Amino acid sequence: MRRVLSLMTVVASVLVSSSFALAAETAGAADSSAKAMIALAAGLAIGIGALGAALGQGRMAAAAMESIGRNPNAADKIQLPMILGLAFIEALALYAFVIAFFLQGKI
């Protein structure tokens, strides 16, 4: 997990630094640099939102299955809160998706 996060950090820093370098060479650099940052922010919003939601859903489902495996009689009491929690986690991913669309509208 640390390798993935460090790789994502390196890629983001390279993209940001290269956009600054390219923008400095052209006329109207402020406009193209701002658009590049908005596009990068939109991509990161949906990417990080989806990653966080996927990790949360996987952890919740694994914990629920482990609990049901230990006590099968409690499956009815575990299932409804698990489904509600999954819905709330998915709502956060959808909010990130909406933010990405709003940011794309500014380009």
Gaussian input, Z-matrix of N, CA and C with variables (Angstrom, degrees):
# hf/3-21g

backbone

0 1
 N
 C     1     B1
 C     2     B2     1     A1
 N     3     B3     2     A2     1     D1
 C     4     B4     3     A3     2     D2
 C     5     B5     4     A4     3     D3
 N     6     B6     5     A5     4     D4
 C     7     B7     6     A6     5     D5
 C     8     B8     7     A7     6     D6
 N     9     B9     8     A8     7     D7
 C    10    B10     9     A9     8     D8
 C    11    B11    10    A10     9     D9
 N    12    B12    11    A11    10    D10
 C    13    B13    12    A12    11    D11
 C    14    B14    13    A13    12    D12
 N    15    B15    14    A14    13    D13
 C    16    B16    15    A15    14    D14
 C    17    B17    16    A16    15    D15
 N    18    B18    17    A17    16    D16
 C    19    B19    18    A18    17    D17
 C    20    B20    19    A19    18    D18
 N    21    B21    20    A20    19    D19
 C    22    B22    21    A21    20    D20
 C    23    B23    22    A22    21    D21
 N    24    B24    23    A23    22    D22
 C    25    B25    24    A24    23    D23
 C    26    B26    25    A25    24    D24
 N    27    B27    26    A26    25    D25
 C    28    B28    27    A27    26    D26
 C    29    B29    28    A28    27    D27
 N    30    B30    29    A29    28    D28
 C    31    B31    30    A30    29    D29
 C    32    B32    31    A31    30    D30
 N    33    B33    32    A32    31    D31
 C    34    B34    33    A33    32    D32
 C    35    B35    34    A34    33    D33
 N    36    B36    35    A35    34    D34
 C    37    B37    36    A36    35    D35
 C    38    B38    37    A37    36    D36
 N    39    B39    38    A38    37    D37
 C    40    B40    39    A39    38    D38
 C    41    B41    40    A40    39    D39
 N    42    B42    41    A41    40    D40
 C    43    B43    42    A42    41    D41
 C    44    B44    43    A43    42    D42
 N    45    B45    44    A44    43    D43
 C    46    B46    45    A45    44    D44
 C    47    B47    46    A46    45    D45
 N    48    B48    47    A47    46    D46
 C    49    B49    48    A48    47    D47
 C    50    B50    49    A49    48    D48
 N    51    B51    50    A50    49    D49
 C    52    B52    51    A51    50    D50
 C    53    B53    52    A52    51    D51
 N    54    B54    53    A53    52    D52
 C    55    B55    54    A54    53    D53
 C    56    B56    55    A55    54    D54
 N    57    B57    56    A56    55    D55
 C    58    B58    57    A57    56    D56
 C    59    B59    58    A58    57    D57
 N    60    B60    59    A59    58    D58
 C    61    B61    60    A60    59    D59
 C    62    B62    61    A61    60    D60
 N    63    B63    62    A62    61    D61
 C    64    B64    63    A63    62    D62
 C    65    B65    64    A64    63    D63
 N    66    B66    65    A65    64    D64
 C    67    B67    66    A66    65    D65
 C    68    B68    67    A67    66    D66
 N    69    B69    68    A68    67    D67
 C    70    B70    69    A69    68    D68
 C    71    B71    70    A70    69    D69
 N    72    B72    71    A71    70    D70
 C    73    B73    72    A72    71    D71
 C    74    B74    73    A73    72    D72
 N    75    B75    74    A74    73    D73
 C    76    B76    75    A75    74    D74
 C    77    B77    76    A76    75    D75
 N    78    B78    77    A77    76    D76
 C    79    B79    78    A78    77    D77
 C    80    B80    79    A79    78    D78
 N    81    B81    80    A80    79    D79
 C    82    B82    81    A81    80    D80
 C    83    B83    82    A82    81    D81
 N    84    B84    83    A83    82    D82
 C    85    B85    84    A84    83    D83
 C    86    B86    85    A85    84    D84
 N    87    B87    86    A86    85    D85
 C    88    B88    87    A87    86    D86
 C    89    B89    88    A88    87    D87
 N    90    B90    89    A89    88    D88
 C    91    B91    90    A90    89    D89
 C    92    B92    91    A91    90    D90
 N    93    B93    92    A92    91    D91
 C    94    B94    93    A93    92    D92
 C    95    B95    94    A94    93    D93
 N    96    B96    95    A95    94    D94
 C    97    B97    96    A96    95    D95
 C    98    B98    97    A97    96    D96
 N    99    B99    98    A98    97    D97
 C   100   B100    99    A99    98    D98
 C   101   B101   100   A100    99    D99
 N   102   B102   101   A101   100   D100
 C   103   B103   102   A102   101   D101
 C   104   B104   103   A103   102   D102
 N   105   B105   104   A104   103   D103
 C   106   B106   105   A105   104   D104
 C   107   B107   106   A106   105   D105
 N   108   B108   107   A107   106   D106
 C   109   B109   108   A108   107   D107
 C   110   B110   109   A109   108   D108
 N   111   B111   110   A110   109   D109
 C   112   B112   111   A111   110   D110
 C   113   B113   112   A112   111   D111
 N   114   B114   113   A113   112   D112
 C   115   B115   114   A114   113   D113
 C   116   B116   115   A115   114   D114
 N   117   B117   116   A116   115   D115
 C   118   B118   117   A117   116   D116
 C   119   B119   118   A118   117   D117
 N   120   B120   119   A119   118   D118
 C   121   B121   120   A120   119   D119
 C   122   B122   121   A121   120   D120
 N   123   B123   122   A122   121   D121
 C   124   B124   123   A123   122   D122
 C   125   B125   124   A124   123   D123
 N   126   B126   125   A125   124   D124
 C   127   B127   126   A126   125   D125
 C   128   B128   127   A127   126   D126
 N   129   B129   128   A128   127   D127
 C   130   B130   129   A129   128   D128
 C   131   B131   130   A130   129   D129
 N   132   B132   131   A131   130   D130
 C   133   B133   132   A132   131   D131
 C   134   B134   133   A133   132   D132
 N   135   B135   134   A134   133   D133
 C   136   B136   135   A135   134   D134
 C   137   B137   136   A136   135   D135
 N   138   B138   137   A137   136   D136
 C   139   B139   138   A138   137   D137
 C   140   B140   139   A139   138   D138
 N   141   B141   140   A140   139   D139
 C   142   B142   141   A141   140   D140
 C   143   B143   142   A142   141   D141
 N   144   B144   143   A143   142   D142
 C   145   B145   144   A144   143   D143
 C   146   B146   145   A145   144   D144
 N   147   B147   146   A146   145   D145
 C   148   B148   147   A147   146   D146
 C   149   B149   148   A148   147   D147
 N   150   B150   149   A149   148   D148
 C   151   B151   150   A150   149   D149
 C   152   B152   151   A151   150   D150
 N   153   B153   152   A152   151   D151
 C   154   B154   153   A153   152   D152
 C   155   B155   154   A154   153   D153
 N   156   B156   155   A155   154   D154
 C   157   B157   156   A156   155   D155
 C   158   B158   157   A157   156   D156
 N   159   B159   158   A158   157   D157
 C   160   B160   159   A159   158   D158
 C   161   B161   160   A160   159   D159
 N   162   B162   161   A161   160   D160
 C   163   B163   162   A162   161   D161
 C   164   B164   163   A163   162   D162
 N   165   B165   164   A164   163   D163
 C   166   B166   165   A165   164   D164
 C   167   B167   166   A166   165   D165
 N   168   B168   167   A167   166   D166
 C   169   B169   168   A168   167   D167
 C   170   B170   169   A169   168   D168
 N   171   B171   170   A170   169   D169
 C   172   B172   171   A171   170   D170
 C   173   B173   172   A172   171   D171
 N   174   B174   173   A173   172   D172
 C   175   B175   174   A174   173   D173
 C   176   B176   175   A175   174   D174
 N   177   B177   176   A176   175   D175
 C   178   B178   177   A177   176   D176
 C   179   B179   178   A178   177   D177
 N   180   B180   179   A179   178   D178
 C   181   B181   180   A180   179   D179
 C   182   B182   181   A181   180   D180
 N   183   B183   182   A182   181   D181
 C   184   B184   183   A183   182   D182
 C   185   B185   184   A184   183   D183
 N   186   B186   185   A185   184   D184
 C   187   B187   186   A186   185   D185
 C   188   B188   187   A187   186   D186
 N   189   B189   188   A188   187   D187
 C   190   B190   189   A189   188   D188
 C   191   B191   190   A190   189   D189
 N   192   B192   191   A191   190   D190
 C   193   B193   192   A192   191   D191
 C   194   B194   193   A193   192   D192
 N   195   B195   194   A194   193   D193
 C   196   B196   195   A195   194   D194
 C   197   B197   196   A196   195   D195
 N   198   B198   197   A197   196   D196
 C   199   B199   198   A198   197   D197
 C   200   B200   199   A199   198   D198
 N   201   B201   200   A200   199   D199
 C   202   B202   201   A201   200   D200
 C   203   B203   202   A202   201   D201
 N   204   B204   203   A203   202   D202
 C   205   B205   204   A204   203   D203
 C   206   B206   205   A205   204   D204
 N   207   B207   206   A206   205   D205
 C   208   B208   207   A207   206   D206
 C   209   B209   208   A208   207   D207
 N   210   B210   209   A209   208   D208
 C   211   B211   210   A210   209   D209
 C   212   B212   211   A211   210   D210
 N   213   B213   212   A212   211   D211
 C   214   B214   213   A213   212   D212
 C   215   B215   214   A214   213   D213
 N   216   B216   215   A215   214   D214
 C   217   B217   216   A216   215   D215
 C   218   B218   217   A217   216   D216
 N   219   B219   218   A218   217   D217
 C   220   B220   219   A219   218   D218
 C   221   B221   220   A220   219   D219
 N   222   B222   221   A221   220   D220
 C   223   B223   222   A222   221   D221
 C   224   B224   223   A223   222   D222
 N   225   B225   224   A224   223   D223
 C   226   B226   225   A225   224   D224
 C   227   B227   226   A226   225   D225
 N   228   B228   227   A227   226   D226
 C   229   B229   228   A228   227   D227
 C   230   B230   229   A229   228   D228
 N   231   B231   230   A230   229   D229
 C   232   B232   231   A231   230   D230
 C   233   B233   232   A232   231   D231
 N   234   B234   233   A233   232   D232
 C   235   B235   234   A234   233   D233
 C   236   B236   235   A235   234   D234
 N   237   B237   236   A236   235   D235
 C   238   B238   237   A237   236   D236
 C   239   B239   238   A238   237   D237
 N   240   B240   239   A239   238   D238
 C   241   B241   240   A240   239   D239
 C   242   B242   241   A241   240   D240
 N   243   B243   242   A242   241   D241
 C   244   B244   243   A243   242   D242
 C   245   B245   244   A244   243   D243
 N   246   B246   245   A245   244   D244
 C   247   B247   246   A246   245   D245
 C   248   B248   247   A247   246   D246
 N   249   B249   248   A248   247   D247
 C   250   B250   249   A249   248   D248
 C   251   B251   250   A250   249   D249
 N   252   B252   251   A251   250   D250
 C   253   B253   252   A252   251   D251
 C   254   B254   253   A253   252   D252
 N   255   B255   254   A254   253   D253
 C   256   B256   255   A255   254   D254
 C   257   B257   256   A256   255   D255
 N   258   B258   257   A257   256   D256
 C   259   B259   258   A258   257   D257
 C   260   B260   259   A259   258   D258
 N   261   B261   260   A260   259   D259
 C   262   B262   261   A261   260   D260
 C   263   B263   262   A262   261   D261
 N   264   B264   263   A263   262   D262
 C   265   B265   264   A264   263   D263
 C   266   B266   265   A265   264   D264
 N   267   B267   266   A266   265   D265
 C   268   B268   267   A267   266   D266
 C   269   B269   268   A268   267   D267
 N   270   B270   269   A269   268   D268
 C   271   B271   270   A270   269   D269
 C   272   B272   271   A271   270   D270
 N   273   B273   272   A272   271   D271
 C   274   B274   273   A273   272   D272
 C   275   B275   274   A274   273   D273
 N   276   B276   275   A275   274   D274
 C   277   B277   276   A276   275   D275
 C   278   B278   277   A277   276   D276
 N   279   B279   278   A278   277   D277
 C   280   B280   279   A279   278   D278
 C   281   B281   280   A280   279   D279
 N   282   B282   281   A281   280   D280
 C   283   B283   282   A282   281   D281
 C   284   B284   283   A283   282   D282
 N   285   B285   284   A284   283   D283
 C   286   B286   285   A285   284   D284
 C   287   B287   286   A286   285   D285
 N   288   B288   287   A287   286   D286
 C   289   B289   288   A288   287   D287
 C   290   B290   289   A289   288   D288
 N   291   B291   290   A290   289   D289
 C   292   B292   291   A291   290   D290
 C   293   B293   292   A292   291   D291
 N   294   B294   293   A293   292   D292
 C   295   B295   294   A294   293   D293
 C   296   B296   295   A295   294   D294
 N   297   B297   296   A296   295   D295
 C   298   B298   297   A297   296   D296
 C   299   B299   298   A298   297   D297
 N   300   B300   299   A299   298   D298
 C   301   B301   300   A300   299   D299
 C   302   B302   301   A301   300   D300
 N   303   B303   302   A302   301   D301
 C   304   B304   303   A303   302   D302
 C   305   B305   304   A304   303   D303
 N   306   B306   305   A305   304   D304
 C   307   B307   306   A306   305   D305
 C   308   B308   307   A307   306   D306
 N   309   B309   308   A308   307   D307
 C   310   B310   309   A309   308   D308
 C   311   B311   310   A310   309   D309
 N   312   B312   311   A311   310   D310
 C   313   B313   312   A312   311   D311
 C   314   B314   313   A313   312   D312
 N   315   B315   314   A314   313   D313
 C   316   B316   315   A315   314   D314
 C   317   B317   316   A316   315   D315
 N   318   B318   317   A317   316   D316
 C   319   B319   318   A318   317   D317
 C   320   B320   319   A319   318   D318

   B1=1.4359
   B2=1.5304
   B3=1.3257
   B4=1.4588
   B5=1.5220
   B6=1.3273
   B7=1.4606
   B8=1.5150
   B9=1.3208
   B10=1.4578
   B11=1.5228
   B12=1.3266
   B13=1.4609
   B14=1.5212
   B15=1.3227
   B16=1.4588
   B17=1.5229
   B18=1.3335
   B19=1.4523
   B20=1.5276
   B21=1.3356
   B22=1.4640
   B23=1.5257
   B24=1.3220
   B25=1.4583
   B26=1.5229
   B27=1.3168
   B28=1.4628
   B29=1.5238
   B30=1.3244
   B31=1.4649
   B32=1.5239
   B33=1.3223
   B34=1.4671
   B35=1.5199
   B36=1.3259
   B37=1.4673
   B38=1.5259
   B39=1.3315
   B40=1.4666
   B41=1.5253
   B42=1.3230
   B43=1.4661
   B44=1.5133
   B45=1.3151
   B46=1.4589
   B47=1.5195
   B48=1.3190
   B49=1.4638
   B50=1.5226
   B51=1.3255
   B52=1.4625
   B53=1.5150
   B54=1.3221
   B55=1.4643
   B56=1.5212
   B57=1.3297
   B58=1.4594
   B59=1.5226
   B60=1.3177
   B61=1.4595
   B62=1.5257
   B63=1.3001
   B64=1.4576
   B65=1.5243
   B66=1.3025
   B67=1.4539
   B68=1.5175
   B69=1.3171
   B70=1.4515
   B71=1.5185
   B72=1.3157
   B73=1.4525
   B74=1.5250
   B75=1.3023
   B76=1.4585
   B77=1.5146
   B78=1.3379
   B79=1.4590
   B80=1.5192
   B81=1.3074
   B82=1.4613
   B83=1.5106
   B84=1.3172
   B85=1.4612
   B86=1.5147
   B87=1.3160
   B88=1.4610
   B89=1.5200
   B90=1.3310
   B91=1.4571
   B92=1.5241
   B93=1.3111
   B94=1.4625
   B95=1.5272
   B96=1.3259
   B97=1.4619
   B98=1.5222
   B99=1.3259
   B100=1.4654
   B101=1.5189
   B102=1.3223
   B103=1.4690
   B104=1.5233
   B105=1.3264
   B106=1.4591
   B107=1.5227
   B108=1.3185
   B109=1.4600
   B110=1.5233
   B111=1.3325
   B112=1.4658
   B113=1.5209
   B114=1.3287
   B115=1.4657
   B116=1.5214
   B117=1.3248
   B118=1.4611
   B119=1.5279
   B120=1.3275
   B121=1.4670
   B122=1.5208
   B123=1.3209
   B124=1.4623
   B125=1.5214
   B126=1.3111
   B127=1.4589
   B128=1.5182
   B129=1.3142
   B130=1.4644
   B131=1.5194
   B132=1.3323
   B133=1.4669
   B134=1.5158
   B135=1.3055
   B136=1.4570
   B137=1.5283
   B138=1.3244
   B139=1.4669
   B140=1.5182
   B141=1.3094
   B142=1.4600
   B143=1.5192
   B144=1.3335
   B145=1.4638
   B146=1.5107
   B147=1.3238
   B148=1.4642
   B149=1.5275
   B150=1.3207
   B151=1.4629
   B152=1.5235
   B153=1.3236
   B154=1.4622
   B155=1.5208
   B156=1.3293
   B157=1.4656
   B158=1.5317
   B159=1.3091
   B160=1.4608
   B161=1.5246
   B162=1.3299
   B163=1.4620
   B164=1.5254
   B165=1.3187
   B166=1.4654
   B167=1.5152
   B168=1.3187
   B169=1.4563
   B170=1.5252
   B171=1.2987
   B172=1.4594
   B173=1.5150
   B174=1.3284
   B175=1.4673
   B176=1.5156
   B177=1.3265
   B178=1.4633
   B179=1.5287
   B180=1.3095
   B181=1.4618
   B182=1.5320
   B183=1.3318
   B184=1.4621
   B185=1.5292
   B186=1.3165
   B187=1.4659
   B188=1.5262
   B189=1.3339
   B190=1.4662
   B191=1.5304
   B192=1.3133
   B193=1.4644
   B194=1.5221
   B195=1.3253
   B196=1.4629
   B197=1.5261
   B198=1.3375
   B199=1.4639
   B200=1.5195
   B201=1.3162
   B202=1.4644
   B203=1.5245
   B204=1.3230
   B205=1.4624
   B206=1.5181
   B207=1.3216
   B208=1.4674
   B209=1.5198
   B210=1.3353
   B211=1.4595
   B212=1.5321
   B213=1.3280
   B214=1.4690
   B215=1.5277
   B216=1.3127
   B217=1.4615
   B218=1.5336
   B219=1.3165
   B220=1.4624
   B221=1.5287
   B222=1.3130
   B223=1.4656
   B224=1.5239
   B225=1.3394
   B226=1.4628
   B227=1.5259
   B228=1.3338
   B229=1.4578
   B230=1.5270
   B231=1.3137
   B232=1.4605
   B233=1.5263
   B234=1.3175
   B235=1.4603
   B236=1.5302
   B237=1.3220
   B238=1.4592
   B239=1.5294
   B240=1.3322
   B241=1.4748
   B242=1.5281
   B243=1.3439
   B244=1.4592
   B245=1.5207
   B246=1.3252
   B247=1.4632
   B248=1.5257
   B249=1.3329
   B250=1.4652
   B251=1.5270
   B252=1.3160
   B253=1.4666
   B254=1.5138
   B255=1.3281
   B256=1.4608
   B257=1.5239
   B258=1.3280
   B259=1.4667
   B260=1.5314
   B261=1.3380
   B262=1.4641
   B263=1.5254
   B264=1.3217
   B265=1.4632
   B266=1.5195
   B267=1.3140
   B268=1.4598
   B269=1.5266
   B270=1.3308
   B271=1.4587
   B272=1.5291
   B273=1.3226
   B274=1.4632
   B275=1.5214
   B276=1.3171
   B277=1.4657
   B278=1.5272
   B279=1.3138
   B280=1.4637
   B281=1.5289
   B282=1.3264
   B283=1.4651
   B284=1.5258
   B285=1.3193
   B286=1.4620
   B287=1.5299
   B288=1.3196
   B289=1.4619
   B290=1.5329
   B291=1.3196
   B292=1.4644
   B293=1.5306
   B294=1.3154
   B295=1.4662
   B296=1.5139
   B297=1.3312
   B298=1.4662
   B299=1.5260
   B300=1.3309
   B301=1.4660
   B302=1.5282
   B303=1.3301
   B304=1.4621
   B305=1.5233
   B306=1.3263
   B307=1.4624
   B308=1.5274
   B309=1.3217
   B310=1.4578
   B311=1.5250
   B312=1.3223
   B313=1.4524
   B314=1.5125
   B315=1.3261
   B316=1.4621
   B317=1.5220
   B318=1.3055
   B319=1.4797
   B320=1.5118
   A1=110.62
   A2=116.25
   A3=119.33
   A4=111.14
   A5=116.84
   A6=119.91
   A7=111.30
   A8=116.20
   A9=120.14
   A10=110.25
   A11=117.01
   A12=120.03
   A13=111.92
   A14=117.02
   A15=118.69
   A16=111.12
   A17=117.82
   A18=120.84
   A19=110.97
   A20=116.75
   A21=120.05
   A22=111.01
   A23=117.65
   A24=121.61
   A25=111.00
   A26=116.60
   A27=120.78
   A28=110.41
   A29=117.21
   A30=120.68
   A31=110.71
   A32=117.13
   A33=120.43
   A34=111.10
   A35=117.74
   A36=119.70
   A37=111.67
   A38=117.46
   A39=120.19
   A40=110.44
   A41=116.46
   A42=119.30
   A43=111.83
   A44=117.14
   A45=120.57
   A46=110.57
   A47=117.77
   A48=120.21
   A49=111.46
   A50=118.08
   A51=119.46
   A52=111.24
   A53=117.92
   A54=119.03
   A55=110.46
   A56=118.23
   A57=120.31
   A58=110.81
   A59=116.45
   A60=119.95
   A61=110.98
   A62=117.36
   A63=120.25
   A64=111.47
   A65=117.28
   A66=120.60
   A67=111.44
   A68=117.96
   A69=121.01
   A70=111.80
   A71=117.89
   A72=121.21
   A73=113.10
   A74=118.11
   A75=120.58
   A76=111.23
   A77=114.40
   A78=119.41
   A79=108.19
   A80=117.10
   A81=120.55
   A82=111.16
   A83=115.33
   A84=120.44
   A85=112.31
   A86=117.23
   A87=119.81
   A88=111.26
   A89=116.72
   A90=120.29
   A91=111.75
   A92=117.50
   A93=119.65
   A94=111.25
   A95=116.93
   A96=119.95
   A97=110.79
   A98=116.36
   A99=119.91
   A100=110.74
   A101=116.94
   A102=120.04
   A103=111.12
   A104=116.16
   A105=119.42
   A106=111.14
   A107=116.87
   A108=120.36
   A109=111.42
   A110=116.89
   A111=119.80
   A112=110.24
   A113=116.87
   A114=120.12
   A115=111.33
   A116=116.60
   A117=120.61
   A118=111.03
   A119=116.53
   A120=120.26
   A121=110.99
   A122=117.49
   A123=120.39
   A124=110.82
   A125=116.51
   A126=119.70
   A127=112.73
   A128=116.07
   A129=119.66
   A130=111.78
   A131=117.52
   A132=120.32
   A133=110.83
   A134=116.94
   A135=118.83
   A136=110.96
   A137=116.88
   A138=119.45
   A139=113.09
   A140=116.82
   A141=120.70
   A142=110.71
   A143=116.72
   A144=119.79
   A145=112.38
   A146=116.35
   A147=119.87
   A148=111.22
   A149=116.80
   A150=120.10
   A151=111.03
   A152=116.40
   A153=120.05
   A154=112.12
   A155=115.92
   A156=119.17
   A157=110.94
   A158=117.16
   A159=120.19
   A160=111.53
   A161=116.67
   A162=119.66
   A163=111.24
   A164=116.66
   A165=120.45
   A166=112.81
   A167=116.92
   A168=120.23
   A169=111.16
   A170=116.71
   A171=119.55
   A172=112.44
   A173=115.56
   A174=119.44
   A175=112.13
   A176=116.09
   A177=119.80
   A178=110.76
   A179=116.90
   A180=119.93
   A181=110.72
   A182=116.85
   A183=119.56
   A184=111.28
   A185=116.67
   A186=119.87
   A187=111.36
   A188=116.80
   A189=119.95
   A190=110.82
   A191=117.15
   A192=119.45
   A193=111.33
   A194=116.53
   A195=119.55
   A196=110.60
   A197=116.19
   A198=119.93
   A199=111.69
   A200=116.48
   A201=120.16
   A202=110.69
   A203=116.73
   A204=120.22
   A205=112.21
   A206=116.72
   A207=120.26
   A208=112.03
   A209=116.46
   A210=120.38
   A211=108.77
   A212=117.77
   A213=120.32
   A214=113.92
   A215=118.22
   A216=120.54
   A217=112.47
   A218=117.81
   A219=121.71
   A220=112.52
   A221=118.29
   A222=121.59
   A223=112.01
   A224=117.35
   A225=120.06
   A226=111.78
   A227=116.93
   A228=120.90
   A229=112.00
   A230=117.64
   A231=121.79
   A232=111.46
   A233=117.15
   A234=121.04
   A235=113.12
   A236=119.20
   A237=121.23
   A238=112.64
   A239=120.20
   A240=118.36
   A241=112.71
   A242=116.52
   A243=119.02
   A244=110.65
   A245=118.00
   A246=121.26
   A247=110.32
   A248=117.87
   A249=120.48
   A250=111.76
   A251=116.63
   A252=120.51
   A253=112.08
   A254=116.88
   A255=120.31
   A256=111.10
   A257=117.17
   A258=120.38
   A259=111.02
   A260=116.86
   A261=119.63
   A262=111.76
   A263=116.47
   A264=120.17
   A265=110.00
   A266=117.26
   A267=120.74
   A268=110.85
   A269=117.53
   A270=120.48
   A271=110.42
   A272=117.71
   A273=120.08
   A274=111.12
   A275=117.45
   A276=120.32
   A277=110.47
   A278=117.57
   A279=120.43
   A280=111.28
   A281=117.87
   A282=120.15
   A283=110.37
   A284=117.78
   A285=120.96
   A286=110.63
   A287=116.98
   A288=121.96
   A289=110.34
   A290=117.19
   A291=121.70
   A292=110.57
   A293=117.33
   A294=121.01
   A295=110.35
   A296=117.01
   A297=119.85
   A298=110.55
   A299=118.27
   A300=120.54
   A301=111.30
   A302=117.49
   A303=119.55
   A304=111.38
   A305=116.35
   A306=119.43
   A307=111.52
   A308=118.28
   A309=121.15
   A310=111.13
   A311=117.41
   A312=120.77
   A313=113.30
   A314=117.94
   A315=121.87
   A316=112.82
   A317=117.52
   A318=120.25
   A319=109.69
   D1=-39.10
   D2=179.15
   D3=-65.56
   D4=-35.37
   D5=178.28
   D6=-63.93
   D7=-41.26
   D8=-179.76
   D9=-65.14
   D10=-44.99
   D11=179.60
   D12=-65.34
   D13=-40.49
   D14=178.59
   D15=-67.88
   D16=-36.57
   D17=177.00
   D18=-65.49
   D19=-41.25
   D20=177.94
   D21=-64.36
   D22=-37.72
   D23=178.62
   D24=-65.22
   D25=-42.68
   D26=179.39
   D27=-64.70
   D28=-44.35
   D29=-179.72
   D30=-63.10
   D31=-43.61
   D32=179.38
   D33=-63.65
   D34=-41.91
   D35=-179.83
   D36=-67.24
   D37=-36.42
   D38=176.97
   D39=-66.04
   D40=-43.09
   D41=178.86
   D42=-63.23
   D43=-42.66
   D44=-179.38
   D45=-66.67
   D46=-45.92
   D47=-178.01
   D48=-67.71
   D49=-35.78
   D50=179.37
   D51=-70.71
   D52=-34.11
   D53=177.89
   D54=-68.03
   D55=-34.90
   D56=176.54
   D57=-67.17
   D58=-40.92
   D59=-179.09
   D60=-66.49
   D61=-43.30
   D62=179.73
   D63=-70.52
   D64=-35.83
   D65=-178.89
   D66=-69.39
   D67=-31.21
   D68=-179.14
   D69=-69.36
   D70=-24.15
   D71=-176.93
   D72=-82.22
   D73=-21.35
   D74=-174.64
   D75=-104.84
   D76=158.08
   D77=174.33
   D78=-76.36
   D79=146.19
   D80=-176.86
   D81=73.11
   D82=36.96
   D83=-175.08
   D84=-66.58
   D85=-31.29
   D86=-176.68
   D87=-65.06
   D88=-40.46
   D89=-178.64
   D90=-68.46
   D91=-46.34
   D92=-178.81
   D93=-70.62
   D94=-33.61
   D95=177.93
   D96=-67.47
   D97=-40.42
   D98=178.81
   D99=-65.08
   D100=-41.21
   D101=178.64
   D102=-65.98
   D103=-37.18
   D104=178.24
   D105=-66.00
   D106=-39.61
   D107=178.65
   D108=-67.53
   D109=-37.79
   D110=177.94
   D111=-65.57
   D112=-42.01
   D113=178.05
   D114=-64.07
   D115=-40.62
   D116=177.82
   D117=-65.73
   D118=-39.66
   D119=178.53
   D120=-65.48
   D121=-38.86
   D122=178.91
   D123=-65.04
   D124=-43.54
   D125=178.15
   D126=-64.37
   D127=-42.16
   D128=178.60
   D129=-67.84
   D130=-34.59
   D131=179.67
   D132=-61.57
   D133=-47.83
   D134=-178.25
   D135=-74.21
   D136=-35.58
   D137=179.93
   D138=-66.65
   D139=-48.22
   D140=-179.80
   D141=-69.45
   D142=-37.80
   D143=177.34
   D144=-62.60
   D145=-42.92
   D146=179.23
   D147=-69.48
   D148=-39.00
   D149=179.38
   D150=-63.69
   D151=-46.15
   D152=179.75
   D153=-63.29
   D154=-42.00
   D155=179.43
   D156=-65.67
   D157=-40.63
   D158=179.91
   D159=-64.73
   D160=-42.50
   D161=178.32
   D162=-64.89
   D163=-42.19
   D164=179.18
   D165=-65.21
   D166=-42.24
   D167=179.52
   D168=-67.07
   D169=-40.49
   D170=178.69
   D171=-63.80
   D172=-42.30
   D173=178.65
   D174=-66.03
   D175=-40.11
   D176=-179.29
   D177=-67.49
   D178=-43.86
   D179=-179.82
   D180=-65.34
   D181=-40.00
   D182=179.11
   D183=-64.41
   D184=-41.86
   D185=179.25
   D186=-66.24
   D187=-39.21
   D188=179.22
   D189=-66.87
   D190=-42.30
   D191=179.63
   D192=-66.50
   D193=-36.48
   D194=177.08
   D195=-65.95
   D196=-40.63
   D197=178.89
   D198=-65.54
   D199=-41.91
   D200=178.34
   D201=-67.33
   D202=-35.06
   D203=177.27
   D204=-65.08
   D205=-35.63
   D206=179.21
   D207=-77.14
   D208=-35.90
   D209=-178.01
   D210=-137.98
   D211=86.85
   D212=-176.85
   D213=-62.78
   D214=-23.69
   D215=179.38
   D216=-70.15
   D217=-19.78
   D218=-178.57
   D219=-91.31
   D220=9.82
   D221=-176.50
   D222=-60.42
   D223=-38.68
   D224=-179.74
   D225=-66.83
   D226=-35.31
   D227=-179.56
   D228=-77.44
   D229=-21.29
   D230=-178.37
   D231=-90.84
   D232=-32.87
   D233=-170.83
   D234=-65.01
   D235=-48.20
   D236=-177.34
   D237=-63.94
   D238=-48.67
   D239=176.94
   D240=-62.30
   D241=-33.16
   D242=178.23
   D243=-65.00
   D244=-44.53
   D245=-179.37
   D246=-65.32
   D247=-40.45
   D248=176.51
   D249=-63.00
   D250=-42.17
   D251=177.39
   D252=-63.38
   D253=-41.22
   D254=177.58
   D255=-63.32
   D256=-37.50
   D257=178.16
   D258=-65.04
   D259=-41.14
   D260=178.43
   D261=-66.02
   D262=-38.99
   D263=177.79
   D264=-64.86
   D265=-42.06
   D266=179.57
   D267=-66.14
   D268=-32.22
   D269=177.22
   D270=-62.70
   D271=-37.23
   D272=177.71
   D273=-64.35
   D274=-38.76
   D275=176.88
   D276=-65.27
   D277=-37.89
   D278=178.10
   D279=-68.08
   D280=-35.20
   D281=175.57
   D282=-62.80
   D283=-41.05
   D284=176.75
   D285=-62.91
   D286=-37.51
   D287=178.01
   D288=-64.21
   D289=-42.44
   D290=178.87
   D291=-65.51
   D292=-41.41
   D293=177.88
   D294=-62.54
   D295=-40.38
   D296=177.89
   D297=-61.97
   D298=-40.36
   D299=177.81
   D300=-65.48
   D301=-40.85
   D302=177.67
   D303=-62.39
   D304=-40.80
   D305=178.56
   D306=-67.37
   D307=-36.51
   D308=177.24
   D309=-65.04
   D310=-29.83
   D311=178.12
   D312=-68.75
   D313=-18.68
   D314=-179.89
   D315=-86.87
   D316=-5.97
   D317=-178.93
   D318=-81.71

